[in-house]
Amino acid sequence: MTKQPEAPATPHDLLGGAPAFEAIANRFYDLMEQDPAYAQLRAMHAEDLAPMRRSLPRFLAGWAGGPRDWFEANPGKCMMSLHRDFPIDRTTADQWAEAMARAIAEVSPQPENVANAMTDVLTRMARSMAR
């Protein structure tokens, strides 16, 4: 009997799994709530961020190759379609990208090159939403 090759580790696994993504999302929303530099971004969100604090880490985990429960619960949805009706301009896109980059840097998941790649991709995604 031949041994099946192991599946390569996903970014989700390499960065620490669900706890890392929860820490990143929580730090992101803490920054949005506490730092006046993100006031316009914060104003676009509901008063209660608890649902987003639960949703974002699940999205990020699935996006990074982890459990796909967010995508299964939201069939046919993606970040672009979910944000289509929001008035995202360059300022708010940059605020999102900066807050997320700070959150990832402060949580500091390892390996650093994978965390940096995640930051780069999320920054491009956020900025592509600006109208």
C-alpha positions, 0 to 999 in steps of 0.5 A: 500500500502506497502512502498518500502524499501529505497535502501542503500546509495552507496559509491558514495552518502556517499562520496558526489557524483559527486563533491567529485569524480571531486575534487579527480580526479582533485587533482590526476592529479594536483599531477601528473603534479606538483610533481616530485615524479610522473614523470614516471607516468606523462610521460605515459600520453598524454600531455593534461590531460583534457580528463582524468580529465573529464573521471576519475571522471565519472569512479570513480563515476560509480564504486562507485555506482553512475551514470553509464554513463562512463560504458555505453559510454565504453561498455565492458571496464574496467580499466584493459583492458584500461591499458593493452597496457601500460608499467606499472611496480611496480614503476608506479603502486606505483606512481599511488596508492600513488598519488590517496591515497594523492588526496583522503586524501587531498580532505577528503571526509566523512565518513572517513572509506568509503574513506579509503576503496576506497583508499585501493581498488584502491591501490590494483587495481593499483598494480595489473596492474604492470607487 
